[in-house]
Amino acid sequence: MSEPTRARAVLSTEDFKLIREAVLHWLRANEDSPDSVKFSNLYHRLGSAAGR
């Protein structure tokens, strides 16, 4: 029986960097939004995922 193929990463480190930059742009443009806390948390999680 053959071994299962190894899963590939869906997003690259560069992708995390670009998404994090986009989230930061959104945060700066929407500081007063009720969703800003959620986006701020996402920004920090993306940094952790990318090894920052």
C-alpha angles and dihedrals in degrees: 000000000000123000118249116260117257115260115248124222112261095207128036126221087255090055091054089050092052094045090048090052091050091050091050090051090051091048093053092048095045105036093144096048118118087229093058092095091055092048091047090054090048090051091055094044090052089053091052092047091051092049099253 
